[in-house]
Amino acid sequence: MSTPVLLRMTAPLREVFDIPYHDVGPAGERPRVALIAGIHGNELNGVFVLARLADLLHSAWRGDHPRYRLKARAVVIPAVNVLGVNTGSRVWPFDRTDINRMFPGNEAGETTQRIAYRVITATRDAYYRVDVHSSSLEFEELPQVRLYEPNDDERASAFLFGLPAIVERPMNTTFSSTVGHAWRWHGGENFVLQAGQAGGLQLHHCERLFNALVSFLLRTGVLEGEPFDEEEDTHLFGLRQTLPLISETAGLFVSHLPVGRWVQASETIGQVYDAFEGVPLTEVRAPVSGLLSGVRRQPLLCEGDLIARIQTRENLTETVDTYLLGHGQ
C-alpha cells in the first residue's frame, strides 16, 4: 500500500521531496480524528510520538496488535515541516517563514501557504483535531492540553487525554493565522498538546504524551482495547489561573526543579548568578502556590525574559497571561 502524500515539492538543486502522512482505518468514512505535529521543525517530541502512534494504528487496523483494534478512520501527519525537521529549523528553511502563521493557507500561494492549505484540507473533516507542540529552545513545559476560548464540549473532552493540566488561554490576534484558529471554522473539537522543550527529545514527556493520545483514542471510540491501569489527576486552569514569572535582571539562571511539581508561595524556583563573577544576584521565588507548569532551561537570561509559569488554584487579580514568545505556537 502506497503512502499518501500531503504535498509534493521541487527545489532548484535537489530531488523532489514529499510531505507524507498516514490515513488509517475504514476507507470512505469521514476521519474521526486528525493529529498533526512538526509544524515547527525543531519540535521533535510530537514528531516522535505521532510516528509511534501511527505505527500502533496501522497494527490495530491490520488486526495484529496484541491490545487494540482500530474502529474509526484517523489521519496522522507526524511532520508538517519536513525540511525544518531535516535541518533542525523551527521555520521553513528556504524562506524562513513560520508555517503556523500561514493558515488557512492558499492553494496557489507561496510554498508554506500551500502546505498550510493542504494540512487544512486533509484534517478539516475530522471531528477531533489535535496539534502537538513542544515549547521553545529555552523553555520546558509540563505535558498539558491547551484550550483557546473553548466551548463546553472541548472543555469536557480535554479530560479524556488524562494529562495533569488543562490550561485555557485567550484567543488573540497572534493566533489568527495558526492551524488551531483555522480549524475553528470547521466545527468539531480542537486541541493543542504542549510537552517538553524544542531541540531534542525528552523521553519521559514523550511517554506521557503517547499514553495520553492512546487514552484519548480509546475514550472517544477510535480505538478499542484495554485501558491504561494508571491514571493521572487532571486539573483545569482557567484564563486567570496562569502566572508568568518574568526576570527583573540579567545573568545565568539555574533551576533544579522539575516541571509538574506543586510549589508553595515563597518557595525558591531557582537562582540568578552574575555571568562574570559567578556570585548569586537573586533568588527567584514563587509569589503564589501552584503547579509549576514550565521552567526556563536556557541559563542565559536577559531582563524581561520568561523564567517560569505557575498554574494557580485560585483566580489571580493580574491581567490574563499572554506571554507566549513563540513557545510552541
C-alpha positions, 0 to 999 in steps of 0.5 A: 500500500502506497503512502499518501502524500500531503504535498509534493515539492521541487527545489532548484538543486535537489530531488523532489521531496514529499510531505507524507502522512498516514490515513488509517482505518475504514476507507470512505468514512469521514476521519474521526480524528486528525493529529498533526505535529512538526509544524515547527521543525525543531519540535521533535517530541510530537514528531516522535510520538505521532510516528509511534502512534501511527505505527500502533494504528496501522497494527490495530487496523491490520488486526495484529496488535496484541491490545487494540483494534482500530474502529474509526478512520484517523489521519496522522501527519507526524511532520508538517515541516519536513525540511525544518525537521531535516535541518533542525529549523523551527521555520521553513528553511528556504524562506524562513517563514513560520508555517503556523502563521500561514493558515488557512493557507492558499492553494496557489500561494507561496510554498508554506501557504500551500502546505498550510492549505493542504494540512487544512484540507486533509484534517478539516473533516475530522471531528477531533483535531489535535496539534502537538507542540513542544515549547521553545529552545529555552523553555520546558513545559509540563505535558498539558492540553491547551484550550483557546476560548473553548466551548463546553464540549472541548472543555469536557473532552480535554479530560479524556487525554488524562494529562495533569493540566488543562490550561485555557488561554485567550484567543488573540490576534497572534493566533489568527493565522495558526492551524488551531484558529483555522480549524475553528471554522470547521466545527468539531473539537480542537486541541493543542498538546504542549510537552517538553522543550524544542531541540531534542527529545525528552523521553519521559514527556514523550511517554506521557504524551503517547499514553495520553493520545492512546487514552484519548483514542480509546475514550472517544471510540477510535480505538478499542482495547484495554485501558491504561491501569494508571491514571493521572489527576487532571486539573483545569486552569482557567484564563486567570489561573496562569502566572508568568514569572518574568526576570527583573535582571540579567545573568545565568539562571539555574533551576533544579526543579522539575516541571509538574511539581506543586510549589508553595508561595515563597518557595525558591524556583531557582537562582540568578548568578552574575555571568562574570563573577559567578556570585548569586544576584537573586533568588527567584521565588514563587509569589503564589502556590501552584503547579509549576507548569514550565521552567526556563532551561536556557541559563542565559537570561536577559531582563524581561525574559520568561523564567517560569509559569505557575498554574494557580488554584485560585483566580489571580487579580493580574491581567490574563497571561499572554506571554507566549514568545513563540513557545510552541505556537 
